[in-house]
Amino acid sequence: MSFVQLLHREGRLLARRPAALANPLVFFAVVATLFPLAIGADPALLRKMAPGLVWVAAVLAVLLSLDSLFREDFEDGSLEQWALGHHGMIVPVLAKITAYWLLTGLALCVLAPVLGLMLGLPARTVPTLMATLALGTPVLTLLGAIGAALTVGVRRGGLLLALLVLPLYIPVLILGSGALRAALDGLPVDGFLLWLASLAVLALTLGPWAVVAGLRISLNE
């Protein structure tokens, strides 16, 4: 099957689990909505904390459902079929990760401006917020997919996945929240965006191969 056919297939399979897809978005919205209740409704304080809050919520939301990314394929034997396929594992892995990002990461990019405005971010920061998430969420997804591949054979491997992946998320978190804070202060954000773009290119280039290697390790255990 071609990449487009596999992408369409993975998208339909993910769409059959609306609860799993909605969980990250609901979590993201709940965190951003409840946080003002915990620290108070001071607009200046909320605006100051919003860049870090939005990005921490985005990181945790992406991580929330990654544990099950390859779980069903591992249990029903699809991973073995991928390994024996004509194109190897790289094409189905790319299709699965792309479908996951389109239905979760891209949705976060669309939802984030609304929540950012709720937290008091000025409208002029919305383009920066969407740009950082558009560049950062693919990196988060690919890094998380590597952890999911390594822990797919582990029962209840969600905690292990978090321990493996969260340290790798720190540069993206720093750059994303830093860009948003710079935009809030009226400072240039080009440097932050260039670094995020560099990480995205690096992740897109090497990440899928690392995921394939992780899956092969899990299959051989």
Number of C-alpha atoms within 10 A of each C-alpha: 11 11 15 11 12 18 22 15 15 19 18 12 13 18 15 11 10 10 11 16 17 15 16 25 21 13 17 24 20 13 18 22 14 10 15 17 9 8 10 10 12 11 14 12 14 20 19 16 16 26 25 17 19 25 25 20 20 28 23 18 22 24 23 18 19 24 22 19 18 21 18 12 15 18 11 10 11 13 22 15 13 17 17 11 13 10 12 13 22 18 20 23 23 21 21 24 21 19 22 24 19 14 15 23 25 16 15 23 20 14 15 23 21 14 19 22 15 17 26 17 26 14 13 11 21 19 13 22 24 19 17 26 27 19 22 27 23 24 24 27 24 24 23 29 31 24 26 30 27 24 25 27 18 13 8 12 17 20 10 15 23 18 12 18 18 17 9 14 20 14 13 24 23 14 21 29 23 19 26 28 23 17 22 21 11 11 11 11 19 13 11 20 20 13 16 25 18 13 18 21 15 12 19 16 11 11 21 21 17 20 25 23 17 19 27 17 14 17 17 6 6
